[in-house]
Amino acid sequence: MSVVIQKVNSKDDLMKFIQFGIDLYEGNEFFVPPLVYDERATLRMDKNPAFDHCDASYFLAYRDGKTVGRIAAIINHKANEIWKEKNARFGFVDFIDDEEVVDALFGAAESWARSRGMEKIHGPLGFTDLDHEGMLVEGFDKMGTLSTIYNYPYYVDHMERMGYAKDQDWVEFLITIPKEIPDRFLRASEIVKKRFGLDVKHLQSKKDVYPYAKEIFKLINRAYKDLYGYVELTERQIDYYVDMYIPMLRLEFLTLVIRQEDNKLVGVGIGLPSIAKALQKAKGRFLPDGWYHLYRALKGKGNNVLDLLLVAVDPEYQGKGVNALLFNEFIPAASRLGFEYAESNPELDVNHKVKSLWNDLEAKQTKRRRAFIKQL
């Protein structure tokens, strides 16, 4: 039977779109499903404030009435304006290992982009830098994380077959958490505090986070603004992410570095106990008992891996040792609570400043993911 491509036009279609990205990996021990609730909010125009400056269409591939693929085609107009490009993005892409299916899916996304005057298409990317991005090209035998994509190895073969080329790579590291803070970090942190008048802000309760919540995302904007494809978050997007992420935080793994003279936030590090195995047990759903698995994981029950979600340092203080202050907080907290390893979030392969963070720790690169690009 030939492949039929249909545009997602209803809430039922959207749930099929999300569920296919989970069902395709049934039984795969390395795949970590997304939280269905969050993914639905991300994809809905009436929920996600990124649609203030983005357009998107979602396509499903069917054969003999059965779903065999999905793809989102996105135009981030703000990104194109900032980076002076006419690029579309593809994301939320999954498919069976079949040339006809893959060609039909990408043909639909490319045609949609071309009809809107776009000159290139790249991805996998989402609406913002906080969405999942980068197709896995190395590390297929490693457990995924909450914030990353997992895909089968055959995806890469199809991308290359269709003429997509490497645009950018991200790498990920598994870090062994030392039992004690290395002397270098202890010395560096004291020097940094005195030289630049910095200190670490210790918060006593979750409500104490909220006065700093928006400033965290504004700092991310400043720190990441020159990175590949980044688009500064708007006030509405910041409010959206504050509501989404702040309730999940563990205070032990939230480190805020402030300038003493004016209490300005100049550095932040955020970690979270890995919820990868909990998401597998929950199959991406809170109900009926997914909440229980997620609650236990966030409390660190039966878990020895900490996800390092992000590190952001104000450009004025980058390369001046602020990371030592962050590690001085993370290491003893992680060791005290029984965490043995930390897994980094994807870092651009060309971002040597970030990669150098792990130079004085026992760290091993475990995964590589890629953004592909094609001329339309």
N, C-alpha and C positions, 0 to 999 in steps of 0.2 A: 504493500500500500504506500502511496506517496505521502509526503509530509505536508501537514496543513498548519499554517501559522495563523494564530488568532491574537488580536490585541486584548489585553485585560481591560474589561469595561465595567465590572461589577465587583462588589465585596466578595462574592463567592469565587470569582475568577482570581482575585487577589490572594485569597486563602489557598487556592490551588497552586498559585505561583510560589507562595512561601513554603507550602508543604512539600512540593516537588524537590526543593533544595534540601529537604531533610530526608525524604523517603529514598532518594537516590543512593544515600550512604548507609542505608540500614545494614547493620551487622559490621560496619567498618569500625575498628577499634580506635582509630586515630581521629575520626571526625567528631567535632564538637558542634552540636546544633546551636543556632542563635536562639535568643529568647523571642518567641513568636510575637509576644505582645509588643516588644520594642521594634522588631522588624516591620510589623504592620504599621506602627506609628511612623516609622521612617519613610515608608513607601506611600503613605496617604497624603495627598495634597492639602487636606483640611487639618492635618496634624503637624506636619513638618514645616517649620518656618523657612527652611531652605528654598521652598517653592516661591518665596518672595522674589528670588532671582534665578530660579531654575525651571526648566521644562523637562518633562520625562514622559516616556511611554514604555509599557511593559508588554512583552510578547511571550506567548506560550506556543510550543510546538507539539502537535498531536500526530500520532500515527494509529490508524484503526481505532480511534476514540481514546487512546491512551496517551497520557502526558509523557513526552520524551525529552523535553528541554525547556529552558526559560532564559530570558535575557532582558535587562533594562537598558534603554537608551536614554541618555541624560545630556542636557546642555546646561552648563553652569555659566550663565551670561556674565556674572561678576568675575569669574576666573578668566574668561576670555578677554574681558576688558583690562584686567590687571596685567595679564601675561601677554596681551596683544596677540591673541591667537583666534582662530576659528575652529575650535576643537569640540567634538562631541565626546562623551564618555560612554563606555559600556560597563555594566556591573551586574551583581546579583545573577551571575551566569552559571548555569549548570546544564549538562547534556549527557545523553548516553554516547557510547563510543560508536558513532555512525556519521560518515561524511555527509550524507544527504541532510541529516538533522542539523548538524553544525552549520553547514553552508546556508540552509534556509533561515536559521536563527540569526546569524550574523548578517545575512543578506537583508533581513527585515530591519535590523538596527542601523546598518549602513545606509540603506535607502531612506529611512526616516531622517537621519542626520544630513544626508546629501540634499534632501528636499528643503531643508532649513538653512541651506547655505554654508554648511560646515565643510571644512577642507580636510580634516583629519579626524580619526577616532582613536581614543586610547583608553586603556583600562587593564584589569578591572579597577574601577574607582567608583566611589559613591558620590553623594551630594556634597559632603565635606570631608576634611582630613580625619575626622573622628569616625567616619564609616569604615567598613572593611575595605581594604584595598590590597592589590598585589596578588597575582596568581602564584601559587606554590610551584617552584621549579626544583627545589632540593629539600629533603627532609620529609619525604612521604611516609616514613616509618616512625614519625614523632607525633605525639599528641598535640592537637591544636589548642588554641586558647579562646577565651571569650571574644577577643578583639581581632581575631585573624581569620582568614579564609583557609579552608582545607579543600583540596580538589584532587582528583585522580591524576596520575602521571600522563594519561593519554590526552588531557587537555592541552598540554604544552605542544604535543605533536600536531594537533589540529591548528593551533595558533600559527605555528611556523608554516604548515602546509598552505594556509590561507594568505600567506604573505605578510603577517604581522611580525614586526621586529622589536627588539629590546629598546625600551625607552629609558626606564630607570629600574634599579634593583633595590630591594631592602634586605637586610640580614637580621637574624635573631640569634641571641646567645643564651646559653644555660650557664648560670654562675653558681659556683659553690659558695655558700654563705660561710665566712670564717667564724670561728667560735669567739674571737676577740677582734676588736677594731685594730687594723694594721697601724703601726706607729706613724707611718707616713700621713695617714688621714688625721690622726690626733694632732700632730705637729702643724699640718697645713690648716686645719680648722681654726686653731688658735691664732695663727698668723693672719688669716683672712678676717676673722672677727675684729682684730685690733686695727689692721691696716685700712679696712673699708667701713668700719663701724657697723658691722652686721651682727645679727643674732638670730637664734631659732625661736619661733613663737610656739609655745606649747599650749595646746587647747585641751580643756578639761571635759567638754561635752560636745555632742553633735550640734547643739544650738550655737555653740561658739564658732562653728565653721561658717555659718551663713553671712556674717559681716565681711568675710573674705571671699565668699563664693564667686561673686562676679569678678573680683580682682584676679582670681586664679585664671579664669578664662581670658581676661584681658592681657594677662602676662603671657599666656599661651600664644595669643595673637602676636604680641611683640617678639617673642622668642622664635616663632615658626614662620614668620611672614616671608622669608626668603627661600623657604624650602619648596621642593618640587610640588607644583600644583596647589599650594596652600592659598586659601582665601580666608581673610579675617572674618571671624564670626560676628554677626550683627547682635544688637541688644536682644532682639527676639530669640535668636538662636542661643545666646548665652542663658537667657531665662529658661529655655527649653532643656538645655543640658544640665543646668543647676538642679532642676526638678528631677531629672532622670538619674543623675550620678551621685549627688551629695548624700542621699539616704543610704547608699551602698557602702560608703567609706568606712574604713577602720582607722580610728584616730592614731593608733600605733604606727600606721604606715602613711600618714599624711604629715609631711614636713614642710613648714613654711619658713622661708628665710626673709627677714625684714631688715630694712635700713633703720637703725635706731633713731636717727635724727628726725624722721618724719613718718615712721611706721610704714614706709612704702614696701610692698611685696616685690622682691627681686629674684626669688627662686622658689620653686615648688617641686616636690617629689611625691608621687602617689603610687602606692602599691596596694595589692588586694590579694588575699588568699585565693589560690586558683580555684575556680568553680567549674573547670572543664569536666571533671568526672561527674559532678553533680548535674550539669546540664545534660550529659549523656543519659544519666538515670532518669532525669525529668523529661527527656525528649523535647527539650525546649519550652516546656509548659509549666506554669505555676500550679495548675490544678490537674488531677486531684491531690497529688502528694509531692509535686515538684518543689513547692515552697519549702518543704521539710529538708530535702536534699540540699537546696541552695542555702538555707539557713545554717545548716551544719557546716557546709563548706566555708561560708563567710566567717564562721566562728573558728575555722581552722581545725575542725574535727577530722581526724584521720587523713590529714593532708600535710605534706612536707614541702610543697612548692608555693612560692610567692610570685605573683605576676607583678612586674614593674611596669605599670601602665604608662607612666610618662615622667619625664624630667624636663623642666623648662626653666631657663635662666635668662633674665633680662639681658639684652645685647650689651648693655654697659658693663656687665659683670661676667660675661662669658670668657672662659679661659683664665679666670683669676682664682680658681680653687673653690668656688661655691659648692661644687659637687662633694668636697670633703665634708662640709656641714651636713649634707643630705645623708651620706653614708654613715656618718657618726650617729645618726638617729636610727637609720634602717637596720644596721647590722646587729646591735644589741637587742632591739625589739624582736627581730626575726629569730635570732638565736634563742632568746628567752622563751619564745612561744613554740619552739620545736621545728621551725622551718630549716630545711637543709639546703634548698636550692632556690634560686630566683631566676625567672625567665624574663628576658627583656622583650619589650614591644618591638615591632619592626623598626629598624633604623636605616635610613638611606645609606647605601653602600658608599656614597661619595661624601657622607657627613663624618669626616674623620674626627671632628671634635667630640661627637657623641660616642663613636666607637672607642675612642681613647679612654672613656670612663672606666672600662674594664681592664685596663692595662696592668693594674696592681692587684687584680683579683684572679682567681682560678676560673677562667671563662672559656667556653668552647662554642664556636659557631655551629648551630644545629639546623638552621633553615635558611632558605633564600627564596624570595618571592619577587615577582617581576610585573611591571607595567609594560604592556605591549602597545605599539602604535602602528597605524596604517594610513597611507594617503587614500583619500576617497576619490 
